[in-house]
Amino acid sequence: MIDSTPLFVSVSIVLYRNDPAQVNAVLRSLHCSPIAVAVTVVDNSPEDVLRPVVEAAGAEYLFNGRNVGFGAAHNIAIRRYVGRSAYHLILNPDVTFGPETIPALCGFMQENPGVGLAMPRILYPDGSEQRLCKLLPTPFDLFLRRFVGRMGRRLLAQRMAGYLLEGVDLSAPRFIPNLSGCFMFVRMEALQRVGLFDERFFLYMEDVDLCRRIGEQWETVFYPYASIVHEYGNASYRNVHHLKLHMASAWRYFNKWGWLRDKKRDALNARVGGGA
């Protein structure tokens, strides 16, 4: 039976054969928050070896016994909190943060009811910046970033810089149409209105799809006054299987939103001073 107690912040984390120390670290970050959070961990691993780590941290553990996909697994957890929590955090297991992060985001969202999704500054473990704010992609943007060699990227550097918003001032909160799925702090009302993750995306592009759907009705905002640390595996650049998954998701994404013409994409991108 699902608890119906009202919550302020709920959290979902999806696992797949993760390092137990990594899982413990992200759960410690949540435990240190002065704002109480309800955490559901959904495990897509073939065996439930991570159960003791999760349950020792006081989080709910749901074992699928098979890999149902990133978005589908998050949806299992999110549905448990619909109508109960004001905000929901979609969180990667390779993320850590301090006790100030969640309160800062809660305060920002409460003061700005038009914001449906917020993402903080994202840092590498060495403290350097991960610029994960982007425009919504065209097929060419994804092809250029993934397949064009170093010479091609130099020749098309201006195009790539525009897609990655390298010339955009991110020192203050601002609308960004494409925010990373590693840490998505979402107003639950927005999820109820636009829907959860599209489960046709097994892995990759599901965060882009959700962000743009929220961005069509709410503000999707980069919030630089809070930060997290993200290990950032970037598996599709190192693993052929992940590359195939990324390509399959990109195909589904552009079939859904348009390959050549996408007026909604262009309108959202134009709000940050650039179009693709």
Secondary structure, 3 states (H helix, E strand, C coil): CCCCCCEEEEEEEEECCCCHHHHHHHHHHHHCCCCCEEEEEEECCCCCCCHHHHHHCCCEEEECCCCCCHHHHHHHHHHCCCCCEEEEEEECCCEECCCCHHHHHHHHHHHCCCEEEEEEEEECCCCCEECCCECCCCHHHHHHHHHCCHHHHHHCHHHHHHHCCCCCCCCCCEECCECCCCEEEEEHHHHHHHCCCCCCCCCCCHHHHHHHHHHCCCEEEEEEEEEEEECCCCHHHCCHHHHHHHHHHHHHHHHHHCCCCCHHHHHHHHCCCCCC
